[in-house]
Amino acid sequence: MSKLNFTVRSIDALRPGPSPQDYWDTSMTGLGLRISVKGVVAWTLLYRFQGKLRRLGLGRYPHVSLADAREKARDALAQVHNGVDPVATKAAVRDGRTFEELKNDYMTNYAKPRKRTADGDEASLDKHFLSLWRNWKLSDISKRDIRDALDPISKTGKGIMANRGLSVLRTMFTYGVENDWCETNPCLGIKKPVQENRRDRILTETEIRTLWLALDAPTFAHVASLFRLQLLTAQRVGEVMSMSWNDIDLASASWTIPSARSKNKHSHRVPLSMAAQAILKTIGPASGWVFPAPHLKDRFMPAATLHKSVERLRKATGIEFRTHDLRRSATTYMAECDIQPHVLGKILNHADHTVTTRHYVWTSYDPQARIALETWSRKLKDIIEDSGNKTNVVPFAANG
């Protein structure tokens, strides 16, 4: 049994080992923490009730701070002193909680503050699962219930939707286990309803031209600049959607994606070509967000709005595409312009785990990245204006 004087510094210095490790506080009897082999740190309290040793989970660190863990431990020990078993009390509360209650708590305290796909997640939960299990106790939902809910979705030809539904449910129940809403995650061990093939779709020059010009239509006015900026910058659509005017520096012609809104949680500086700058100048800061939600200017565009626009653009052009195809296509055409792979990696914000590249070389690629994106901008201009097709919608700046 390892003893440790619990402080924030001593806890943060702990590292996982080949097997789970338990540590016990030297200043508070019974308070401990366990570090899993994956580095997950969870608080626990050991106590005796009616002669039996009991273990009470107090939550995960750092979501539950050291001060909060000690307060929870003191409250639990006070219950024991008064003849109440905290484990039994916790189980009774947990067993009475419903699917709808967990869904609402998950959306409010986890999904909406942290996930760009929160609106889509909630729509999936409401459409496919809430009507089935609204008032069900969480402890009553089994693996069989999960499969029974997913089968009708996949059997109607919406296998990808069923996969996404399973993913949202699994994340929500994981949140529930971590926050004492339920004891187990019924989604664990369930495979995706359908196999998804890796997409390698590259848009042809004709498809790029058709999509670009189709965005001139008034029905796409609210998303035209978004799609065009994604194509010009080769960034992820979610990162473009959540672009803030505070992230844009037109004086240095750069856009900085904060770590909080970057998929890999690494802050990323994107050079802006002259064409990208011209698009931003035509938008103007009507909101703190470059692409605000249609009716809520204090939030950026929700995923549901984007998905509807993609579907309308597919129907208008007859081109089957996904937004990620724009990023992949831009990268491919840059590679054809002899842009080196390490520069493309910089532009795409792909993590590099080699110490030399990560700490010493990576930042020196900014000039090369700027040249690459300017080269791609000129190539894209040629694609759009091919065969006498001229457009003045987006003023591609003269590139010399």
Buried (B, 14 or more C-beta within 10 A) or exposed (E): EEEBEBEEEEBEEBEBEEEEBEBBBEEBEBBBBBBEEEEEBBBBBBBEBEEEEBEBBBBBBEEBBBEBBBEBBEEBBEBBEEEEBBBEEBBEEBEEBBBBBBBEBBBEEBBBEEBBBBBBBBBBBBEBBBEEBEEBBBBEBEBEBBBEBBEEBBEEEBBBBBBBBBBBBBBBBBBBBBBBBBBBBBBEEBEBBBEEEEEEEBBEBEBBBBBBBBBEEEEBEBBBBBBBBBBBBBBBBBBBBBBBBEBBEEEEBBBBBBEEBBEEEEEBBBBBBBBBBBBBEEBEEEBEBBBBBEEEEEBBBBBBBBBEBBEBBBEBBEBEBEBEBBBBBBBBBBBEEEBEEBBBBBBBBEEEEEEEBEEEEBEEBBEBBBBBBBBBBBBBBEBBEEEEEEBEBBEBBEEE
